[in-house]
């Protein structure tokens, strides 16, 4: 199960009958998940099984015990309500905190009124639908991201991207024109097939950042020599040195060796998750 499809899984589960919704109501000290995290347990789900489970309250023995108690609630042998769990030796967990879990039975009729915490989707714009772009988007689609995927060439996107509701495909020629239409707050990753396109997109991002200041991250794939050339030309174009130096090149968290597309994608996806700290509080 991915971060993004828990709600879809819940909708599918209640279509077959009531489920027990288990939600973290209160946390004291250290705990696997935060207040608001939830999971939905269908009738007959064996503790420890993930088949048919929607969401998660952190895994481990706490989740195992919660799934077992949820079955008791669904069978009518235990009432809905709040249970307290101390995360110590008795649960085989070393978190050391206390978690209060709320149990309630919900069905299809309850879906419109449910106010469940959903992961806020991070806006990411990926320029380039080549090997690295495809590996990166495949990784991002399993994370709480809303993706705009841009290329100047038509027809490169796989069927999985076409079918993904959180991925918007944009064919733009010239490719840099798509920068103007990106959602505010987009994290931009530039990895096209062309150094010319890479430079044009980078310049367009810096121009938008100068005018609107709403692109908190711009990352560019490339070597030190590529960036040295780009940096010189961007400064000659009149961009502020601090703004130019804010561009992350090479993009991706350091320390992950390897040039395989999937390895590069992991490094970039991890860096995108780090940029959530740039969100306004």
For each residue, the residues with C-beta under 8 A, 3 or more apart:
1: 5 6 9 50 53 54 56
2: 5 141 142 143
3: 6 119 142 143 144
4: 119 121 141 142 143 144 145 166
5: 1 2 8 9
6: 1 3 9 10 54 55 56 118
7: 10 11 54 116 118
8: 5 11 12
9: 1 5 6 12 13 40 53 54 55
10: 6 7 13 14 19 40 54 55 111 116
11: 7 8 14 15 111
12: 8 9 15 16 54
13: 9 10 16 19 40 42 52 54
14: 10 11 17 18 19 40 106 107 108 110 111
15: 11 12 108
16: 12 13 42
17: 14 42 43 107
18: 14 43 74 105 106 107
19: 10 13 14 40 41 42 43 54 74 105 106 107
20: 40 41 70 71 73 74 103 104 105 106
21: 38 39 40 103 104 105 106 114
22: 38 39 40 41 57 66 67 70 101 102 103
23: 36 37 38 57 101 102 116
24: 27 31 33 34 35 36 37 38 57 99 100 101
25: 35 82 100 101 102
26: 35 98 99 100
27: 24 31 34 35 97 98 99 100
28: 31 97 98 99
29: 87 95 96 97 98
30: 87 95 96 97
31: 24 27 28 34 58 87 95 97 98 99
32: 57 58 59 60 62 63 87 93 95 99
33: 24 37 56 57 58
34: 24 27 31 37
35: 24 25 26 27
36: 23 24 116 117
37: 23 24 33 34 55 56 57 58 117
38: 21 22 23 24 55 57 116 117
39: 21 22 53 54 55 56 57 63 66 67
40: 9 10 13 14 19 20 21 22 53 54 55 106
41: 19 20 22 45 53 66 67 70 71 74
42: 13 16 17 19 45 52 53
43: 17 18 19 71 74
44: 71
45: 41 42 49 51 52 53 67 70 71
46: 49
47: 64 65 67 68 71
48: 64 67
49: 45 46 52 53
50: 1 53
51: 45
52: 13 42 45 49
53: 1 9 39 40 41 42 45 49 50 56 67
54: 1 6 7 9 10 12 13 19 39 40
55: 6 9 10 37 38 39 40
56: 1 6 33 37 39 53 59 63
57: 22 23 24 32 33 37 38 39 62 63 66 99 101
58: 31 32 33 37 62 63
59: 32 56 62 63
60: 32 63 64 91 92 93
61: 64 65 91 92 93
62: 32 57 58 59 65 66 85 87 91 93 99
63: 32 39 56 57 58 59 60 66 67
64: 47 48 60 61 67 68
65: 47 61 62 68 69 85 91
66: 22 39 41 57 62 63 69 70 83 85 101
67: 22 39 41 45 47 48 53 63 64 70 71
68: 47 64 65 71 72
69: 65 66 72 73 78 83 103
70: 20 22 41 45 66 67 73 74 103
71: 20 41 43 44 45 47 67 68 74 75
72: 68 69 75 77 78
73: 20 69 70 76 77 78 79 80 103 105
74: 18 19 20 41 43 70 71 105
75: 71 72
76: 73
77: 72 73
78: 69 72 73 103
79: 73
80: 73 103 104 105
81: 102 103
82: 25 100 101 102 103
83: 66 69 100 101 103
84: 98 99 100
85: 62 65 66 91 98 99 100 101
86: 90 91 98
87: 29 30 31 32 62 91 93 94 95 96 97 98 99
88: 91 93 94 96
89: 92
90: 86
91: 60 61 62 65 85 86 87 88
92: 60 61 89
93: 32 60 61 62 87 88
94: 87 88
95: 29 30 31 32 87
96: 29 30 87 88
97: 27 28 29 30 31 87
98: 26 27 28 29 31 84 85 86 87
99: 24 26 27 28 31 32 57 62 84 85 87
100: 24 25 26 27 82 83 84 85
101: 22 23 24 25 57 66 82 83 85
102: 22 23 25 81 82
103: 20 21 22 69 70 73 78 80 81 82 83
104: 20 21 80
105: 18 19 20 21 73 74 80
106: 14 18 19 20 21 40 110 111 114
107: 14 17 18 19 110
108: 14 15 111
109:
110: 14 106 107 113 114
111: 10 11 14 106 108 114
112:
113: 110
114: 21 106 110 111
115:
116: 7 10 23 36 38
117: 36 37 38
118: 6 7
119: 3 4 144
120: 144 279
121: 4 144 145 146 166
122: 143 144 145 146 187 272 273 275 276
123: 145 146 148 182 183 184 185 186 187
124: 140 145 146 147 148 186 187 188 189 272
125: 147 148 149 150 178 182 186 187 188 189
126: 133 136 137 140 147 148 149 150 189 191
127: 133 150 151 175 178 188 189 190 191 192 197 198 201
128: 132 133 150 151 190 191 192 193 221
129: 133 134 149 150 151 153 156 157
130: 133 134 156 191 192 193
131: 134 135 261
132: 128 135 136 191 221 261 264 265
133: 126 127 128 129 130 136 137 149 151 191 192
134: 129 130 131 137 138 158 261
135: 131 132 138 139 261 262 264 265
136: 126 132 133 139 140 189 191 261 264 265 268 269
137: 126 133 134 140 141 147 149 161 167
138: 134 135 141 142 160 265
139: 135 136 142 143 265 266 268 269
140: 124 126 136 137 143 145 147 269 272
141: 2 4 137 138 145 147 160 161 164 166 167
142: 2 3 4 138 139
143: 2 3 4 122 139 140 269 272 273
144: 3 4 119 120 121 122
145: 4 121 122 123 124 140 141 166 272
146: 121 122 123 124 166 183
147: 124 125 126 137 140 141 164 166 167 168
148: 123 124 125 126 167 168 170 178 182 183 186
149: 125 126 129 133 137 157 161 167 168 169 170
150: 125 126 127 128 129 170 171 172 175 178
151: 127 128 129 133 156 157 170 171 172 175 192
152: 171 172 173 174 175 192 197
153: 129 156 171 173 193
154: 171
155:
156: 129 130 151 153
157: 129 149 151 161 162 169
158: 134 161 162
159: 162 163
160: 138 141 163 164
161: 137 141 149 157 158 164 167 169
162: 157 158 159 169
163: 159 160
164: 141 147 160 161 167
165:
166: 4 121 141 145 146 147
167: 137 141 147 148 149 161 164
168: 147 148 149
169: 149 157 161 162
170: 148 149 150 151 178 181
171: 150 151 152 153 154
172: 150 151 152 175 176 177 178
173: 152 153
174: 152 177 200
175: 127 150 151 152 172 178 192 197 200 201
176: 172 179 197 200 201 203 204
177: 172 174 180 204
178: 125 127 148 150 170 172 175 181 182
179: 176 182 188 201 204 205 208
180: 177 204 208
181: 170 178
182: 123 125 148 178 179 186 188 208 215
183: 123 146 148 186
184: 123 212 214
185: 123 214 215 216 279
186: 123 124 125 148 182 183 214 215
187: 122 123 124 125 215 216 217 219 272 275
188: 124 125 127 179 182 201 205 215 217 218 219
189: 124 125 126 127 136 219 221 251 268 272
190: 127 128 198 201 202 205 218 219 220 221 251
191: 126 127 128 130 132 133 136 198 220 221 251
192: 127 128 130 133 151 152 175 197 198 201
193: 128 130 153 197
194: 197 198
195: 198 199 226
196: 199 200
197: 127 152 175 176 192 193 194 200 201
198: 127 190 191 192 194 195 201 202 220 221 222 230
199: 195 196 202 203 230 233
200: 174 175 176 196 197 203 204
201: 127 175 176 179 188 190 192 197 198 204 205
202: 190 198 199 205 206 218 220 230 234 247
203: 176 199 200 206 207 234 237 239
204: 176 177 179 180 200 201 207 208
205: 179 188 190 201 202 208 209 215 218 247
206: 202 203 209 210 218 234 239 243 244 247
207: 203 204 210 211 239
208: 179 180 182 204 205 211 212 214 215
209: 205 206 212 213 214 215 218 243
210: 206 207 213 239 240 243
211: 207 208
212: 184 208 209 215
213: 209 210
214: 184 185 186 208 209
215: 182 185 186 187 188 205 208 209 212 218
216: 185 187 275 278
217: 187 188 248 272 275 278
218: 188 190 202 205 206 209 215 246 247 248
219: 187 188 189 190 247 248 249 251 252 268 271
220: 190 191 198 202 227 230 247 248 249 250 251
221: 128 132 189 190 191 198 249 250 251 264
222: 198 226 227 230 249 250
223: 226 227 250
224: 227 228
225: 228 229
226: 195 222 223 229 230 249
227: 220 222 223 224 230 231 247 249 250
228: 224 225 231 232
229: 225 226 232 233
230: 198 199 202 220 222 226 227 233 234 249
231: 227 228 234 235 244 245
232: 228 229 235 236
233: 199 229 230 236 237
234: 202 203 206 230 231 237 239 244
235: 231 232 238 239 241 244
236: 232 233
237: 203 233 234
238: 235
239: 203 206 207 210 234 235 243 244
240: 210 243 244
241: 235 244 245
242: 245 246
243: 206 209 210 239 240 246
244: 206 231 234 235 239 240 241 247
245: 231 241 242
246: 218 242 243
247: 202 205 206 218 219 220 227 244
248: 217 218 219 220 251 271
249: 219 220 221 222 226 227 230
250: 220 221 222 223 227
251: 189 190 191 219 220 221 248 267 268 271
252: 219 256 264 267 268 270 271
253: 256 267 270 271 274
254:
255:
256: 252 253 263 266 267 270
257: 263
258: 263 264
259: 263 264
260: 263 264
261: 131 132 134 135 136 264 265
262: 135 265 266
263: 256 257 258 259 260 266 267
264: 132 135 136 221 252 258 259 260 261 267 268
265: 132 135 136 138 139 261 262 268 269
266: 139 256 262 263 269 270
267: 251 252 253 256 263 264 270 271
268: 136 139 189 219 251 252 264 265 271 272
269: 136 139 140 143 265 266 272 273
270: 252 253 256 266 267 273 274
271: 219 248 251 252 253 267 268 274 275
272: 122 124 140 143 145 187 189 217 268 269 275
273: 122 143 269 270 276
274: 253 270 271 277
275: 122 187 216 217 271 272 278
276: 122 273 279
277: 274
278: 216 217 275
279: 120 185 276
280:
281:
